[in-house]
Amino acid sequence: MSRDDLHFRLRIPEDLKSRVEAAAKASRRSITAEIVAALEERFPRQTQLDQVETALLLLKSAMFADKPDRDRTMKALDDLEEDLTELKSHILRGLKQD
């Protein structure tokens, strides 16, 4: 954690604080690091999926039309892109429901 990171007060129930402390001790982290790890897991950065999608688009545009297995490769890339789009939608729906 950096000294430049945002600081704020947080009110939580005592039993939750105890669980966070126990988890931090078990993972050999500070309480702050434990809370940040839990929040990062719960609210993943959407840019990771976006970067994968961008890489797929760049790969598609870089392919040569005269390659013999181009159609099969393009089909596989299209299927992967579709799967990633569905995964992204699923993640976003899950985040909105909570």
FENUR-V907576 format. One record per residue. D_LAST is the distance of its C-alpha to the last C-alpha in whole Angstrom. Layout:
D_LAST  D_LAST
//
This chain:
27  29  30  29  26  24  24  23  23  20  20  18  20  23  22  19  21  23  21  20  24  25  23  24  28  27  26  29  27  26  24  23  23  21  18  18  18  15  13  15  14  10  11  14  16  16  20  21  20  22  25  25  25  28  30  30  31  34  35  36  38  40  41  45  45  49  47  48  44  42  41  40  38  37  35  34  32  31  29  28  26  25  23  22  21  19  17  16  15  13  11  10  9  7  6  6  4  0
//
